[in-house]
Amino acid sequence: MTEKTEPIVRPSELDQEVDDKGYFHRQANRFTKKFSDSDGNVPAAGKYRLIWAKGCQWSNRASIVRELLGLEDAISVNIVGRNKHEQDYGWEFVNNTNNVDPILGVQYLSEIYANTDATYHGRATVPSLVDISSNTVANNDYHWLTNYFEKDFKEFQSEDAPELYPENLRDEIDDYNAFLFDNVNNAVYRAQFAQSIEAYTEAVNTFYESLDGIEKRLENQRFLFGDYVTDSDVRLFVTLARFDTHYYHNLGPLPHRIIDYKNIWGYARDLYEIPAFKNNTYFHDIARREKLNDNNFQDFDTRFWKEFDFEGLWSEPQNKKSLSQTPANKFL
Ligand SMILES: N[C@@H](CCC(=O)N[C@@H](CS)C(=O)NCC(=O)O)C(=O)O
C-alpha cells in the first residue's frame, strides 16, 4: 500500500441516500465484476480475502456461506469494526495489532476502496472481497457474492460441500431472494433510515406482511425450498438473527418479535444448530450499543445487552425435523 495519508471521512446516508419524501434508497454496489474469465475476477486458491462485520447482515451471509462450503483455505477472512475517533472513518481493522490488517497492510477499509477507484465517494462497505495481490476490491456485490461462492468457487469447496444453489432451482431461488431483499432484509433498513412516518410505516408494514407469508410457507416444510438448506435460508436467517436481538428493541414501536412466530422461530433455531451458522452469529455484538452520552435515557440495548443469554435461547430444542423426508440431513 502507498504511504499513509489522512483517513477518509465516511459520507452520511442522510446526505446521499434519502429522498425528498424521507425514503431511504441504498447506494448501489460499486464493484460488481463477476467471477469469470471474460469479466476479470478469476478465482484462485488464496487470492481473495473476505472482509465482513459481525453486525452486518449483508456480510454475514458471505461469512456463513464461506464456512458452509468449506472455502476457509481458499478465501481468508477478517472482521472489521469501529473505533471512536473525532470523525467517523468507517470500518477499521480493530481486531488487529495497531488496527492494521496484517495481510492488506491498511487500517481502514476505505483505503482499499480509494486504491481501487480514487473517484469513489460512497461509503466503504462490507462485505468486500479483496484481491490480496493488488489490494483492490474485487467485488462488493452482496446480492450475488454468495452465489459466486456457490457456483464459481466449486473447485475450492470441500468434497462434502452442500449444494446451496442447485441448478434446477436457481431461477426460483433468485426470484425468492429478490423478494426477501425488498420485503425482509432491506425493509428493516428502510424503517431504520426512514425520515418520515409515511416511509417508516410502509417499511414496517411490508416487513410484517412478508413474515406472515413466510410463516405459512414454513408450516409444512422444514426450509424455504423444502428439505434442504439453500442460499435463501442464509439470507432470511441473518435478518431473523438480528430482529429480536436488535431491531425489535431499537426500530421503534413494533408489534411482534420473531419468537412470536411458531414456525419461523423453530426454523431459525433449526438453522442455528448448524455450526457454520452458529460460528458466524455473534449475538452480543449484534445487540451491543455504546453509551453515547451521560443521559439516563439510553435505548434498550445500550442498557441491557449484556444481560441476555442469546445462545441459550437460540439453542432451545425445536421439532422442525419431523417435516423433512431426510430428518438427519439438512443438505443436498
Ligand atoms: N455493498 C453495499 C451494501 C452493504 C452495506 O451497506 N454494508 C454496510 C453494513 S451492513 C456497511 O458496510 N456500511 C458501512 C458504513 O456505512 O460505513 C453498499 O455499497 O451499499
The ligand as an SDF file (V2000), in Angstrom:
LIG
                    3D

 20 19  0  0  0  0  0  0  0  0999 V2000
  -22.2870   -3.0280   -0.6630 N   0  0  0  0  0  0  0  0  0  0  0  0
  -23.4520   -2.2740   -0.3710 C   0  0  0  0  0  0  0  0  0  0  0  0
  -24.1980   -2.6230    0.8910 C   0  0  0  0  0  0  0  0  0  0  0  0
  -23.5010   -3.2200    2.0400 C   0  0  0  0  0  0  0  0  0  0  0  0
  -23.6660   -2.3740    3.2590 C   0  0  0  0  0  0  0  0  0  0  0  0
  -24.4510   -1.4290    3.3010 O   0  0  0  0  0  0  0  0  0  0  0  0
  -22.9190   -2.6840    4.2860 N   0  0  0  0  0  0  0  0  0  0  0  0
  -22.9440   -1.8730    5.4850 C   0  0  0  0  0  0  0  0  0  0  0  0
  -23.0040   -2.6790    6.7470 C   0  0  0  0  0  0  0  0  0  0  0  0
  -24.4670   -3.6440    6.8770 S   0  0  0  0  0  0  0  0  0  0  0  0
  -21.6530   -1.1380    5.5610 C   0  0  0  0  0  0  0  0  0  0  0  0
  -20.6140   -1.6970    5.3260 O   0  0  0  0  0  0  0  0  0  0  0  0
  -21.6990    0.1210    5.9280 N   0  0  0  0  0  0  0  0  0  0  0  0
  -20.5160    0.8570    6.1440 C   0  0  0  0  0  0  0  0  0  0  0  0
  -20.8190    2.2540    6.5050 C   0  0  0  0  0  0  0  0  0  0  0  0
  -21.9820    2.6060    6.3900 O   0  0  0  0  0  0  0  0  0  0  0  0
  -19.9000    2.9600    6.8810 O   0  0  0  0  0  0  0  0  0  0  0  0
  -23.2070   -0.8060   -0.4880 C   0  0  0  0  0  0  0  0  0  0  0  0
  -22.2160   -0.4270   -1.0960 O   0  0  0  0  0  0  0  0  0  0  0  0
  -24.0320   -0.0390   -0.0160 O   0  0  0  0  0  0  0  0  0  0  0  0
  1  2  1  0
  2  3  1  0
  2 18  1  0
  3  4  1  0
  4  5  1  0
  5  6  2  0
  5  7  1  0
  7  8  1  0
  8  9  1  0
  8 11  1  0
  9 10  1  0
 11 12  2  0
 11 13  1  0
 13 14  1  0
 14 15  1  0
 15 16  2  0
 15 17  1  0
 18 19  2  0
 18 20  1  0
M  END
$$$$
